[in-house]
Amino acid sequence: MSEKRLNPDINKVDIGVRELTTITIYPLSAHDQFDLTSRLVNTITTLAENDQFKDMSNEQALEFIQTAIKENLDIVLEYAVDEPERPTMKDLTNNQIYNIVAIIFEVNYEGFIKNFKDLFERGKTLILGAQKM
């Protein structure tokens, strides 16, 4: 009989406004990670290209950012938390949202970005070294 092993990238987080509950944060699949990245890039691009944004009042800018977080947080939670444990915005404090997003970034993006930057540098070194020969 084969022994099942748990992914070491699985994290537990306590959430709740009045009473704490523990939820499990799973790493994203490569498919979900790329989909989420596209969504976030589109949101950031929309924000950067929106000429009206610089003319918005603080309240309007805050509303735009708040809407972007709400829309994307639901998707992030859908990818990373099983449905029976999935919290809603009513279940989370700002610090808890930050902790969840930080875990997802660290597990799914931080190492990925660093490793691929290193890989590209190694490739560049090999290509440039071969050209000098």
C-alpha positions as a Markdown table, in Angstrom:
| # | Residue | x | y | z |
|---|---|---|---|---|
| 1 | Met | 0.0 | 0.0 | 0.0 |
| 2 | Ser | 1.4 | 3.4 | -1.0 |
| 3 | Glu | 1.7 | 6.1 | 1.6 |
| 4 | Lys | 0.0 | 9.4 | 0.8 |
| 5 | Arg | 2.1 | 12.5 | 1.4 |
| 6 | Leu | 0.8 | 16.0 | 2.0 |
| 7 | Asn | 2.1 | 18.9 | 0.0 |
| 8 | Pro | 4.5 | 20.9 | 2.2 |
| 9 | Asp | 3.2 | 24.1 | 0.6 |
| 10 | Ile | -0.2 | 23.7 | 2.3 |
| 11 | Asn | -0.8 | 26.3 | 5.1 |
| 12 | Lys | -3.3 | 26.7 | 7.9 |
| 13 | Val | -4.6 | 30.1 | 8.8 |
| 14 | Asp | -6.9 | 31.3 | 11.6 |
| 15 | Ile | -9.7 | 33.6 | 10.4 |
| 16 | Gly | -12.7 | 35.1 | 12.0 |
| 17 | Val | -13.9 | 38.4 | 13.3 |
| 18 | Arg | -15.1 | 37.3 | 16.7 |
| 19 | Glu | -14.3 | 33.6 | 16.9 |
| 20 | Leu | -11.4 | 32.0 | 15.1 |
| 21 | Thr | -11.7 | 29.2 | 12.7 |
| 22 | Thr | -8.8 | 27.4 | 11.0 |
| 23 | Ile | -8.8 | 27.2 | 7.2 |
| 24 | Thr | -6.4 | 25.4 | 4.8 |
| 25 | Ile | -4.7 | 27.4 | 2.1 |
| 26 | Tyr | -3.6 | 25.2 | -0.8 |
| 27 | Pro | -1.0 | 26.1 | -3.4 |
| 28 | Leu | -2.4 | 27.1 | -6.8 |
| 29 | Ser | -2.1 | 24.8 | -9.7 |
| 30 | Ala | 0.1 | 26.2 | -12.6 |
| 31 | His | -3.2 | 26.7 | -14.6 |
| 32 | Asp | -4.8 | 28.6 | -11.8 |
| 33 | Gln | -1.6 | 30.6 | -11.1 |
| 34 | Phe | -1.4 | 31.7 | -14.7 |
| 35 | Asp | -5.1 | 32.6 | -14.8 |
| 36 | Leu | -4.9 | 34.6 | -11.6 |
| 37 | Thr | -1.7 | 36.4 | -12.9 |
| 38 | Ser | -3.6 | 37.4 | -16.0 |
| 39 | Arg | -6.5 | 38.7 | -14.0 |
| 40 | Leu | -4.3 | 40.7 | -11.7 |
| 41 | Val | -2.2 | 42.1 | -14.6 |
| 42 | Asn | -5.5 | 43.2 | -16.4 |
| 43 | Thr | -6.6 | 44.9 | -13.2 |
| 44 | Ile | -3.3 | 46.7 | -12.8 |
| 45 | Thr | -3.2 | 47.6 | -16.5 |
| 46 | Thr | -6.7 | 49.0 | -16.2 |
| 47 | Leu | -5.7 | 51.1 | -13.2 |
| 48 | Ala | -2.5 | 52.3 | -14.9 |
| 49 | Glu | -4.2 | 53.2 | -18.2 |
| 50 | Asn | -7.2 | 54.9 | -16.6 |
| 51 | Asp | -6.4 | 58.5 | -17.1 |
| 52 | Gln | -9.4 | 59.4 | -14.9 |
| 53 | Phe | -7.7 | 57.6 | -11.9 |
| 54 | Lys | -5.2 | 60.4 | -11.3 |
| 55 | Asp | -8.1 | 62.9 | -11.3 |
| 56 | Met | -10.3 | 60.8 | -8.9 |
| 57 | Ser | -10.9 | 61.9 | -5.4 |
| 58 | Asn | -9.4 | 59.8 | -2.6 |
| 59 | Glu | -12.9 | 58.3 | -2.0 |
| 60 | Gln | -13.3 | 57.4 | -5.7 |
| 61 | Ala | -9.8 | 55.8 | -5.8 |
| 62 | Leu | -10.5 | 53.9 | -2.6 |
| 63 | Glu | -13.8 | 52.6 | -4.0 |
| 64 | Phe | -12.0 | 51.5 | -7.3 |
| 65 | Ile | -9.3 | 49.7 | -5.3 |
| 66 | Gln | -11.8 | 48.1 | -2.9 |
| 67 | Thr | -13.8 | 46.8 | -5.8 |
| 68 | Ala | -10.7 | 45.3 | -7.4 |
| 69 | Ile | -9.7 | 43.6 | -4.2 |
| 70 | Lys | -13.3 | 42.2 | -3.6 |
| 71 | Glu | -13.6 | 40.8 | -7.1 |
| 72 | Asn | -10.1 | 39.2 | -7.1 |
| 73 | Leu | -10.2 | 38.0 | -3.5 |
| 74 | Asp | -13.2 | 35.8 | -4.2 |
| 75 | Ile | -11.3 | 34.3 | -7.2 |
| 76 | Val | -8.1 | 33.8 | -5.1 |
| 77 | Leu | -10.1 | 32.1 | -2.3 |
| 78 | Glu | -11.9 | 29.9 | -4.9 |
| 79 | Tyr | -8.5 | 28.7 | -6.1 |
| 80 | Ala | -6.8 | 28.3 | -2.8 |
| 81 | Val | -9.5 | 27.2 | -0.3 |
| 82 | Asp | -11.9 | 24.3 | -0.4 |
| 83 | Glu | -15.5 | 25.3 | -0.6 |
| 84 | Pro | -16.6 | 24.1 | 2.8 |
| 85 | Glu | -13.9 | 26.2 | 4.5 |
| 86 | Arg | -14.0 | 29.2 | 2.0 |
| 87 | Pro | -14.6 | 32.4 | 4.0 |
| 88 | Thr | -16.5 | 35.4 | 2.8 |
| 89 | Met | -15.5 | 39.0 | 3.3 |
| 90 | Lys | -17.7 | 39.1 | 6.5 |
| 91 | Asp | -15.5 | 36.4 | 8.0 |
| 92 | Leu | -12.2 | 38.2 | 7.4 |
| 93 | Thr | -10.3 | 41.1 | 8.9 |
| 94 | Asn | -8.0 | 43.2 | 6.8 |
| 95 | Asn | -5.0 | 41.6 | 8.5 |
| 96 | Gln | -6.4 | 38.1 | 7.7 |
| 97 | Ile | -6.9 | 39.0 | 4.1 |
| 98 | Tyr | -3.3 | 40.2 | 4.0 |
| 99 | Asn | -2.0 | 37.0 | 5.6 |
| 100 | Ile | -3.9 | 34.9 | 3.1 |
| 101 | Val | -2.6 | 36.9 | 0.1 |
| 102 | Ala | 0.9 | 36.9 | 1.5 |
| 103 | Ile | 0.9 | 33.1 | 1.8 |
| 104 | Ile | -0.4 | 32.7 | -1.7 |
| 105 | Phe | 2.3 | 35.1 | -3.0 |
| 106 | Glu | 5.1 | 33.4 | -1.1 |
| 107 | Val | 4.1 | 29.9 | -2.1 |
| 108 | Asn | 3.1 | 30.5 | -5.7 |
| 109 | Tyr | 5.0 | 33.6 | -6.9 |
| 110 | Glu | 8.0 | 34.5 | -4.9 |
| 111 | Gly | 10.1 | 31.3 | -5.6 |
| 112 | Phe | 8.7 | 31.1 | -9.1 |
| 113 | Ile | 9.9 | 34.6 | -10.0 |
| 114 | Lys | 13.3 | 34.1 | -8.3 |
| 115 | Asn | 13.9 | 30.7 | -9.9 |
| 116 | Phe | 13.0 | 31.9 | -13.4 |
| 117 | Lys | 15.1 | 35.0 | -13.1 |
| 118 | Asp | 18.1 | 32.8 | -12.0 |
| 119 | Leu | 17.3 | 30.4 | -14.9 |
| 120 | Phe | 17.3 | 33.2 | -17.4 |
| 121 | Glu | 20.6 | 34.6 | -16.1 |
| 122 | Arg | 22.1 | 31.1 | -16.4 |
| 123 | Gly | 20.8 | 30.8 | -19.9 |
| 124 | Lys | 22.1 | 34.2 | -20.8 |
| 125 | Thr | 25.5 | 33.4 | -19.4 |
| 126 | Leu | 25.7 | 30.1 | -21.5 |
| 127 | Ile | 24.5 | 31.9 | -24.7 |
| 128 | Leu | 26.9 | 34.8 | -24.3 |
| 129 | Gly | 29.7 | 32.5 | -23.3 |
| 130 | Ala | 29.1 | 30.3 | -26.4 |
| 131 | Gln | 29.1 | 33.4 | -28.7 |
| 132 | Lys | 32.5 | 34.5 | -27.4 |
| 133 | Met | 34.0 | 31.2 | -28.5 |
